[in-house]
Amino acid sequence: MVTQAAKRMQKTIEEAYLDLLEKESFRAVTVTQIAQVALINRQTFYHHYQDKYDLTDRMTAAVFIRVRELIEVRLAQLKRGESVDDFFSFLNSPATQRLLTPALRRRVTALYTIQYDQLACRSEFTTTWRRICKTCWPPGPPS
């Protein structure tokens, strides 16, 4: 179980990382820089994450979980008789914009631009979105 103190420290590290990503490329950001911006020592960073790749992967996974939760809520409503047009209207509605908090949007924007190990997070987002859509709307004629 992760303690509240550990959660706060992870959030501090993540926010420092996002601050750096707004100014520099992924490749330019170092663990030392993340630690300096977070006002921690490198050992504290390594207590929570293996490296910046691990930090990026965990942040990306958390974003996917949150976005999927939002979509699943709307899909439950869609299955109760809401049209597909209503579903997509909701995705662009002010209500959804409130659910997609500025912090979540900031994370998505930063993570979306990162490319490493010949795999872009952009591809990960696209693949995940397609997987969600296939689950919701299987191919074939409408029933």
HELIX and SHEET records of a PDB file:
HELIX    1   1 GLN A    4  LEU A   21  1                                  18    
HELIX    2   2 VAL A   31  ALA A   38  1                                   8    
HELIX    3   3 ARG A   42  HIS A   48  1                                   7    
HELIX    4   4 LYS A   52  LYS A   79  1                                  28    
HELIX    5   5 VAL A   84  LEU A   91  1                                   8    
HELIX    6   6 PRO A   94  LEU A   99  1                                   6    
HELIX    7   7 PRO A  102  THR A  113  1                                  12    
HELIX    8   8 CYS A  121  CYS A  136  1                                  16    
SHEET    1   A 2 GLN A 115  TYR A 116  0                                        
SHEET    2   A 2 LEU A 119  ALA A 120 -1                                        
END                                                                             
